[in-house]
Every structure is written in C-alpha cells, then in structure tokens.
Amino acid sequence: MRTCNYAEASLKRATMLLLVMAGFILVPESVSAQPTTTTTTQQATEEHEDVSAWPVGATFVLAEVIGGGTFTEDPYVRRSAVVSLFRFSPYWDIIEHLRLTGTIDVLSSLVENYESVVTYRNRTTLSDTTLDISHLKLYTVPFVDIDLNAGLSLVFPTSLQSQYRSLIMNTTGHFGMVKKLGPVTLGYAFAGYKNFNRYTSPTVDSSEVGDHVVLGRFGGEEQLSGDLISTGGNNVEWGVLNTLSVGISPIDDLTLTILGEVNNAWTYDVSPKDEFSSPYAKGGRGQRDTWHGVLDVTYMMSKNWAVSVGTDTLVAPKTADNSEWVFPFANFSNNYRNNSSVYAALTASY
C-alpha cells in the first residue's frame, strides 16, 4: 500500500513558497515517511509584513498543479496528477515581528492516481494542520546587515497519509538568515524535526478498511496484534534540512526565485543486521535523502494580491544505480519518473 501523493506534496511545498513571497515566514511540513518539506529562507519585507493594520489576519491560496508525468505515453512511467488546492492560513502578530500562524489545506484530485490515497476522481482530502510561531527579524548582524529569523512549529495529523503512518505530532525548529543586495535577496535556513509516531512502521486496521481493500507487501504483510497489520517500511523519526534561496526583483513587485533544499531523514532504529543480511547492508536506522528544487515567478498585483507560476521538483540525489547525480530543477525526464510539477496560484493576504 502506498499513500504518498507526489503531486499533492509538491503543491503544498510550492504554495508554502508563495506565502513567503506574499510576506510570511513558514516552516516544514515534515511528517511523511519521506518528508516533503520546505524551509523558507526569504525574509518578509517591511511593506509586505504590514499587510493589515490589525494584529490578526489571514492568507488564502487557490492553486492548480499538473504533474509532469500526466501526459507521458510510457505506461510504466506515467504518473497522472491534477490537483486543486485551497489553503487557509490565519495569523496573529503577538508583538512586532513575532507571528503565530496556523495552516491547513483542502486538496482535490481531479484524476485517479494509483500511487496514492486518491483511488477515484474528485476525491477531497485535508493536509496536516500546522501551528507555527516565528520571529521574523530576531536580530540584525551589524556591519553586514544580515537579518536572522527563528521559530518553532507543531504539526498535527489531520491528513490520511499521517494517520496511516500513526503520527501523533511533529515538532520542527528552524533558523534562517537573509541578506539583501539591492534587487537580490539571498537566504539560508536550517531546520531539525522530530516525528512522534505510535508505531515505527505504517499500519492499517484491517477491520476498518473494508473487504474491497487488499493489504500486502513483498514477503507478506505482518500481523501485529488483533486486526492491526504492518504493510512494510519504517517511519521517519527525525531529520534535518538545509535550504538555499535566491530571489531577484528586476522590476517592482516582480520576483524570480530559485530555491534548493537537501532533506536528510532517518527512520526508527528497528533494523538490526543479522546473519541473513547482505554483507553490503547496514543495520540500525535507514537513511532517506531527497533534493527539492523550486523555480518560481511571483507578481504582486497589489498590497494584498499575488499571482505565481513555477515548477516544483522532488528527487533522490542520485540515480537508482548510484552512478549519476539527478538534476533537482524542472526535471521532466522519463528516467527520473517525472518528479516535477508545474503550478499556478493566486494568493490573497488580509
């Protein structure tokens, strides 16, 4: 059983970037078996921080994404994905630069996707719910004018994917720095996250899934207790992210952004090496590394409205045979399973 919908994950990461362009600092949604996360690195400018004179407000995002594999002819590579997203993100400015933000998405897949929970068209699902507190300008380093920001987030498992992985809660701490050089904004961010799961592996209660669902994995599924079944694989326990971003504003209100992120994640330590293991195998924790790349163009139509288009890519750092590095931006090659999506979004902040 697989429940990770790449297109939905890509869209969530991309829209997080859009909120940054609208003037918000956001944090990772690192709760999945292979966390698909974005640590934002761009400081909100003063003109966009003060979107409203009130200490409370909200951001709304309406977006559409099409997976790069939707139109691929090869049936072994095709990954159809057309997803609509609506994001609601209320905030409270507790004091100057200190913001409490909540975020939840409503996603609707317009086509079937055999790799995900979307087993029929037009299915509507929820994302996880994120609660984040961040200081947007914690400190400005003298002489070099580098702005530092930091924060902490909690993620609660309101998505089907996280419930399948028995997530109780995710905690993420993040730290970032931003340097403006005329029309160019440079950013770096570091984040560390910890997942608290009920079980170390994804599990399914066979009494709840119905007779029409077949549970299985290579080697056979594992009966844990009663009706509880492990369908294989290990949950991620913790990980770290390093993110670099470059934003260029050639004209007023138009920003071109390149964002690259490396995500290093480690599973629970439940796989000891024994006499049956391969001599090349390593016992203990499994490691899962991913590269994430975003190319984004955002235009601020007004103080409150922005429109964005871009591509979002999530790939393993190297090919399956470990012989080549994989390009992490707008990679639509069939060799890499079309792990890039294109998106368009409209953002309103009040």
C-alpha positions as CSV (number, residue, x, y, z in Angstrom):
1,M,0.0,0.0,0.0
2,R,1.3,3.4,-0.9
3,T,-0.2,6.7,0.3
4,C,2.2,9.4,-0.7
5,N,0.7,11.5,-3.4
6,Y,3.7,13.3,-5.0
7,A,1.6,15.9,-6.8
8,E,-0.2,16.9,-3.6
9,A,3.0,17.1,-1.7
10,S,4.6,19.2,-4.5
11,L,1.7,21.6,-4.4
12,K,1.9,22.0,-0.7
13,R,5.6,22.9,-0.9
14,A,5.1,25.2,-3.8
15,T,2.3,27.2,-2.1
16,M,4.4,27.5,1.1
17,L,6.9,29.3,-1.1
18,L,4.1,31.5,-2.5
19,L,3.2,32.6,1.1
20,V,6.8,33.6,1.6
21,M,6.6,35.8,-1.5
22,A,3.4,37.4,0.0
23,G,5.3,38.2,3.2
24,F,5.3,35.3,5.5
25,I,7.9,33.0,7.1
26,L,6.8,29.4,7.1
27,V,8.2,26.1,8.3
28,P,8.5,22.5,7.1
29,E,5.6,20.0,7.0
30,S,7.9,17.1,7.7
31,V,5.6,14.4,8.8
32,S,5.6,11.8,6.0
33,A,7.6,8.6,5.6
34,Q,9.8,10.6,3.3
35,P,9.2,14.1,4.5
36,T,8.4,16.5,1.7
37,T,9.3,19.7,3.4
38,T,10.2,23.3,2.6
39,T,12.1,25.5,5.0
40,T,11.6,29.1,3.8
41,T,14.6,31.4,3.7
42,Q,13.3,34.7,2.5
43,Q,12.7,37.5,5.0
44,A,9.4,39.3,4.6
45,T,9.9,42.9,3.5
46,E,8.5,45.7,5.7
47,E,6.0,46.7,3.0
48,H,4.6,43.2,2.9
49,E,4.8,42.4,6.6
50,D,2.3,45.1,7.4
51,V,-0.4,43.9,5.1
52,S,-3.1,44.8,7.6
53,A,-3.1,47.4,10.4
54,W,-4.8,44.8,12.6
55,P,-2.7,42.3,14.6
56,V,-4.8,39.4,13.1
57,G,-5.3,38.4,9.5
58,A,-5.2,35.5,7.1
59,T,-3.8,34.3,3.8
60,F,-5.8,32.4,1.3
61,V,-4.3,30.5,-1.6
62,L,-6.0,28.9,-4.6
63,A,-3.7,26.8,-6.7
64,E,-3.7,24.3,-9.5
65,V,-0.9,21.8,-10.2
66,I,-0.3,19.3,-13.0
67,G,2.3,16.5,-12.5
68,G,4.9,16.2,-15.2
69,G,4.0,12.5,-15.8
70,T,0.4,13.2,-16.6
71,F,1.0,13.2,-20.4
72,T,3.7,10.6,-20.6
73,E,2.9,7.9,-23.1
74,D,5.0,5.2,-21.4
75,P,2.5,3.3,-19.0
76,Y,5.4,2.3,-16.7
77,V,6.4,5.9,-16.2
78,R,3.1,7.7,-16.3
79,R,2.1,9.4,-13.1
80,S,-1.2,11.2,-13.7
81,A,-1.8,14.1,-11.3
82,V,-4.1,17.1,-11.5
83,V,-4.7,18.7,-8.1
84,S,-6.6,21.7,-6.9
85,L,-5.7,23.3,-3.5
86,F,-7.3,25.8,-1.2
87,R,-5.2,27.0,1.7
88,F,-6.4,28.8,4.8
89,S,-3.7,30.4,6.9
90,P,-4.8,32.7,9.8
91,Y,-2.1,34.6,11.8
92,W,-1.7,36.7,14.9
93,D,1.1,39.3,15.3
94,I,1.7,38.9,19.0
95,I,4.3,41.7,19.0
96,E,6.3,43.3,16.3
97,H,7.9,40.6,14.1
98,L,6.6,37.8,16.3
99,R,3.9,35.9,14.5
100,L,1.7,32.9,15.3
101,T,0.4,31.2,12.2
102,G,-1.9,28.2,11.6
103,T,-2.2,26.5,8.2
104,I,-4.4,23.8,6.7
105,D,-5.0,22.8,3.1
106,V,-8.0,21.3,1.3
107,L,-6.9,19.2,-1.7
108,S,-9.0,17.8,-4.5
109,S,-7.5,15.4,-7.0
110,L,-9.2,15.6,-10.4
111,V,-7.9,12.2,-11.7
112,E,-7.1,8.8,-10.3
113,N,-3.6,8.2,-9.0
114,Y,-2.8,4.6,-8.3
115,E,0.2,5.5,-6.0
116,S,-1.8,7.4,-3.5
117,V,-4.9,7.6,-1.4
118,V,-6.7,9.1,-4.4
119,T,-8.3,6.0,-5.7
120,Y,-11.1,7.8,-7.5
121,R,-11.6,11.1,-9.2
122,N,-12.6,14.3,-7.4
123,R,-11.6,13.0,-4.0
124,T,-11.2,15.7,-1.4
125,T,-8.7,15.4,1.4
126,L,-7.1,17.5,4.1
127,S,-3.5,18.2,4.7
128,D,-1.9,18.1,8.1
129,T,-2.5,21.1,10.4
130,T,0.5,23.3,11.2
131,L,0.8,25.7,14.1
132,D,4.0,27.9,13.9
133,I,5.4,30.7,16.0
134,S,8.2,32.6,14.3
135,H,10.2,35.8,14.9
136,L,10.6,37.4,11.5
137,K,13.5,39.6,12.5
138,L,15.2,38.2,15.6
139,Y,18.4,40.1,15.1
140,T,20.3,42.1,12.5
141,V,24.0,41.4,12.4
142,P,25.9,44.7,12.5
143,F,28.1,45.8,9.6
144,V,26.9,43.0,7.2
145,D,23.1,43.7,7.6
146,I,22.1,40.1,7.7
147,D,18.6,39.5,9.2
148,L,18.2,36.4,11.4
149,N,14.8,34.7,12.0
150,A,13.8,31.6,14.0
151,G,10.8,29.7,15.1
152,L,9.1,26.5,16.2
153,S,6.2,24.6,14.6
154,L,3.9,21.8,15.6
155,V,2.2,19.6,13.0
156,F,-0.9,17.6,13.8
157,P,-2.0,14.5,11.8
158,T,-5.2,15.6,10.0
159,S,-4.1,14.1,6.7
160,L,-4.8,10.5,5.7
161,Q,-1.1,10.0,5.0
162,S,0.0,10.9,8.5
163,Q,-2.8,8.9,10.1
164,Y,-1.6,5.9,8.1
165,R,1.9,6.4,9.5
166,S,0.4,6.6,13.0
167,L,1.8,10.1,13.5
168,I,1.0,11.7,16.9
169,M,2.8,15.0,16.3
170,N,5.7,16.5,14.5
171,T,7.9,19.2,16.0
172,T,10.3,21.4,14.0
173,G,12.7,24.1,15.0
174,H,14.0,26.4,12.2
175,F,16.6,29.1,11.9
176,G,17.3,31.3,8.9
177,M,19.3,34.3,7.7
178,V,18.6,36.8,4.9
179,K,20.8,39.2,3.1
180,K,19.5,41.8,0.7
181,L,21.8,43.1,-2.0
182,G,19.9,45.7,-4.0
183,P,17.3,43.7,-6.1
184,V,18.7,40.4,-5.0
185,T,17.7,38.6,-1.8
186,L,19.9,35.7,-0.5
187,G,18.7,33.2,2.1
188,Y,19.8,30.2,4.0
189,A,17.8,28.2,6.5
190,F,18.4,25.2,8.7
191,A,15.7,23.1,10.3
192,G,15.6,20.0,12.5
193,Y,12.5,17.9,13.0
194,K,11.3,15.1,15.2
195,N,8.3,12.8,14.4
196,F,6.4,11.2,17.3
197,N,4.6,8.1,15.9
198,R,2.5,5.5,17.7
199,Y,4.3,2.7,15.7
200,T,7.6,2.5,14.0
201,S,6.0,1.3,10.7
202,P,2.9,2.3,8.8
203,T,-0.1,0.3,10.0
204,V,-3.6,-0.4,8.9
205,D,-6.5,-1.7,11.0
206,S,-8.0,-4.4,8.7
207,S,-11.4,-4.2,10.5
208,E,-11.7,-0.6,9.3
209,V,-10.6,-0.7,5.6
210,G,-13.4,-2.9,4.3
211,D,-13.5,-6.1,2.2
212,H,-12.7,-4.3,-1.0
213,V,-9.1,-3.4,0.1
214,V,-6.3,-5.9,-0.3
215,L,-3.3,-5.4,2.0
216,G,0.1,-6.8,1.0
217,R,3.8,-6.2,0.7
218,F,6.8,-8.1,-0.6
219,G,7.4,-11.1,1.7
220,G,3.8,-10.8,3.1
221,E,2.2,-8.4,5.4
222,E,2.9,-8.7,9.2
223,Q,0.1,-9.2,11.7
224,L,0.9,-7.1,14.7
225,S,-2.0,-7.7,17.1
226,G,-5.7,-8.2,16.7
227,D,-6.7,-6.5,13.4
228,L,-3.6,-4.3,13.2
229,I,-1.4,-5.0,10.2
230,S,2.0,-3.6,9.2
231,T,2.2,-3.1,5.5
232,G,6.0,-2.7,5.3
233,G,8.6,0.1,5.6
234,N,9.7,2.2,8.5
235,N,8.5,5.6,9.6
236,V,10.9,8.5,9.7
237,E,11.8,9.5,13.3
238,W,13.9,12.7,12.7
239,G,15.8,14.6,10.1
240,V,17.5,17.9,9.1
241,L,17.0,20.3,6.2
242,N,19.4,22.8,4.6
243,T,17.9,25.3,2.2
244,L,19.4,28.0,0.0
245,S,17.3,30.5,-2.0
246,V,18.0,33.4,-4.3
247,G,15.3,36.0,-5.1
248,I,15.7,38.5,-7.9
249,S,13.4,41.5,-8.4
250,P,14.2,43.0,-11.9
251,I,11.3,45.4,-11.6
252,D,9.0,46.5,-8.8
253,D,6.6,43.8,-7.5
254,L,8.1,41.0,-9.7
255,T,10.3,38.4,-8.0
256,L,12.1,35.4,-9.6
257,T,13.0,32.8,-7.0
258,I,15.3,29.7,-7.1
259,L,15.1,27.5,-4.1
260,G,17.1,24.4,-3.4
261,E,16.8,22.1,-0.4
262,V,18.5,19.0,0.9
263,N,16.5,16.8,3.2
264,N,18.3,14.1,5.2
265,A,15.9,11.9,7.2
266,W,16.5,8.8,9.4
267,T,14.0,6.1,10.2
268,Y,13.5,4.5,13.6
269,D,16.3,2.2,14.7
270,V,14.4,-1.1,14.2
271,S,16.5,-2.9,11.5
272,P,19.5,-4.7,13.2
273,K,21.9,-6.5,11.0
274,D,21.9,-10.3,11.4
275,E,23.3,-13.5,9.8
276,F,20.7,-13.3,7.0
277,S,21.7,-9.7,6.0
278,S,23.7,-8.9,2.9
279,P,27.4,-8.1,3.6
280,Y,26.8,-4.7,2.0
281,A,23.8,-3.9,4.2
282,K,24.0,-1.6,7.2
283,G,21.9,-2.3,10.3
284,G,20.1,0.2,12.5
285,R,18.5,3.3,11.1
286,G,17.5,3.7,7.4
287,Q,18.5,7.0,5.8
288,R,16.4,8.7,3.1
289,D,17.8,11.7,1.3
290,T,15.9,13.9,-1.1
291,W,16.6,17.0,-3.2
292,H,13.9,19.6,-3.6
293,G,14.0,22.4,-6.2
294,V,11.6,25.2,-6.9
295,L,11.7,27.8,-9.8
296,D,9.0,30.4,-9.1
297,V,7.9,33.7,-10.6
298,T,5.6,35.9,-8.4
299,Y,4.0,39.2,-9.3
300,M,2.4,41.3,-6.5
301,M,-0.7,42.7,-8.2
302,S,-1.4,44.9,-5.2
303,K,-0.6,45.1,-1.5
304,N,-2.9,42.1,-0.9
305,W,-2.9,40.0,-4.0
306,A,-0.2,38.0,-5.8
307,V,-0.1,35.6,-8.7
308,S,2.6,32.9,-9.2
309,V,3.7,30.3,-11.6
310,G,6.5,27.8,-11.3
311,T,7.9,24.3,-11.2
312,D,8.4,22.1,-8.2
313,T,10.7,19.0,-8.2
314,L,11.4,16.3,-5.6
315,V,14.0,13.7,-6.5
316,A,16.6,11.3,-4.9
317,P,20.1,12.9,-5.1
318,K,21.4,10.1,-7.3
319,T,20.0,7.6,-9.8
320,A,19.0,4.1,-8.8
321,D,22.4,2.6,-9.7
322,N,24.1,5.4,-7.9
323,S,26.1,6.3,-11.0
324,E,24.8,9.9,-11.7
325,W,23.5,12.9,-9.8
326,V,19.9,13.9,-10.6
327,F,19.2,17.5,-11.6
328,P,16.8,18.9,-9.0
329,F,15.1,21.7,-11.1
330,A,12.3,21.3,-13.7
331,N,13.4,17.7,-14.4
332,F,10.8,16.1,-16.7
333,S,13.0,13.3,-17.9
334,N,11.3,9.9,-18.0
335,N,14.4,8.4,-16.4
336,Y,13.5,10.2,-13.2
337,R,9.8,9.3,-13.1
338,N,8.7,12.8,-14.0
339,N,9.1,14.1,-10.4
340,S,8.5,17.7,-11.5
341,S,5.2,19.5,-11.4
342,V,4.0,22.8,-12.8
343,Y,1.7,25.1,-10.9
344,A,-0.2,28.4,-10.9
345,A,-1.6,30.1,-7.8
346,L,-3.5,33.1,-6.7
347,T,-2.7,34.4,-3.1
348,A,-4.6,36.9,-1.1
349,S,-3.4,38.3,2.3
350,Y,-5.6,40.4,4.6
